């Protein structure tokens, strides 16, 4: 059996058979292992509903659409850059081309919107910021200079007090 040890020495595959993060244990009978589901669960715990549109609204489904997009497009593509030797030179160029196509979609969306759903910051913005921040954090060879709206958006998200706090706690800011 494959093993991957947690800090406490537990075999992570016994905790989460998928073997990857994120993973959230809610109680002894319930856990979640996909980023979009965890984000939605956490947002739904806020009695003010500030991080997610109300259930059943068209905006809620737009949120789900963007959560899925971020996870299945930029995150999946960027994840392939972390597996050394995984991509041939042609595969790397293909991945970069696909990523740039996806970044252009986000940049276009942000041309007339402060955030991906419009005027309000939501869980999808936290998710997108985290994933796109992999590019500078891991010094990936991805030129983002053509995405003016996306660049302004990432700066706007990073200036949020809670984002600053989280980044400091994770050692991503000095």
N, C-alpha and C positions, 0 to 999 in steps of 0.2 A: 504494500500500500504506500502510495506517495505521501510524504510528510512535508509540512511546512510549520515550523514552530512559532507560537506566539511569544511575547515577552515573558509570560508566566510558564512557558514550556509546553503548553498544550499543543496537540496536533490540530492545526487550523482546519484541515479537511474533515475532522470530526465535528467541528463547529459549523463549518460551511462547506458542504461537499463540492461546491463550485470552485473553491479555493482562491477566490479573489475578493477584493474589497470594492465597494463598501458593503458592510453587513451590519445590521441593527437587530439586536435582541430586544423585543418589546416586553415579553414575559416568557414564562417557561414553555408555553405552547405556541408562541408566535414570534417569527423573525422575518426580516426582509433582507433581500440580497441584491437588489438592483437600484441604482442611483435614483432613477425617476420615481420609483415607488417609495423609497425612503424619503426623498424630498417632499413628495405629496403628503405622506403620513405626517412628517414634521410640520409642514405648513398647516395641515388640518388640526393640529393641536393648539394653534393660536386662536383663542376665542374671538379676536378682532378680525380674523381672516385677512390680515394685511398682505400675506405673502402668496396668496392664491385666490383667484376669482371663486365666487360661490358655486357650489355643486349644482350641476344642471344648466349653468349659464353657457352661452356660446363661447365666452371668454375662457371658461374652464377647459373647453375642448381645444381652443387655440393654445392654451398653456400646455396641454398634453401633447399636442402636435410639436411644439417647440422643444419640450423635454425629450421627446422621441428623436427629433432631428439632431439635437446636440449629442445625444448618446450614440446614435447609430451612424452619424456622419463625422463631425470633427473629432469626437472622442475616439471612435474606432480607427479613424485614419491616423490620428496622432499617436495612438497606442502602438501602431505598427512600427513607429520610429524607435521604440524602446527595446526592440528585440534585435540585438546585434546580429548582423549577418542574415537577418530574415528577408531583407529585400535586396534584389539584384539592383544594379544601377538603373535599369529600365523600370523595375518595380518602384524604386524610389521616385523617379521622375513621374510615373503614373500617379503615385500617392500624392505627390505635391500638386500635380495638376488637379486632381479630385478635390484636395483640400482647398485650393484657391477658388474652385468653382463654388464650394460650400461657403467659404468666407465671403465671396461676392454676394451670395444670397443674404447673408446676415448684414453685410454692409448696406445693401439696397433697402432692407427692412428698416435699418436705423437712420436712413436718410430723412425720414419724417417722424421718427419716434425716438424718445429719450431712451426707452427700454424695449426689449423684444415684444412685449405685449402692448406697448403704447407709452402712456405717461407714468405708469406705476412700476416700481421695482418689485419683482416677484422671484420665486424660487428658480425660475428658468434663467434669470440673470445671474444669480449666485452660481448656478451650474455652468453656464456658458463662460463666465469669468474664470472659474476654476480651471476648466478644460483649456481655454485659450491662453491662460497664464502659463501653461506648460511650455509654450513656445519660448518666451524669454527665460523662464526659470531653469529650463534644461538646455538653454542655448541651442535650440534646434535651428537648423539652417532653413528658415522660412521667412521670406521677406513680406512683412505686413504693411509696408509703407504706402501701398496703393489703396488701402482701406481706411480712408479718412474718417468715415462715420464710425467704423468699428474701433478705430484707435481712440476717438473721443469717448465712445461708450465705455471702453475698458478703463480709461482714465477716470471717467465719472463714477463707475462702480468702485474702483480702487479708492476713491476719496471718501467713500462712505465710512463712517466711524466704526461700524461693526466689522467691515471688511478689513480696515486697518488693524483692528484688535486681533482678528483671526490670523492675519498675515504675520503680525508680530509674534503671536503665540506659537505659530508654526515655524518661526525662524526665517520667514521670507522677507522681512523688513528689518533694517538695522535698529 
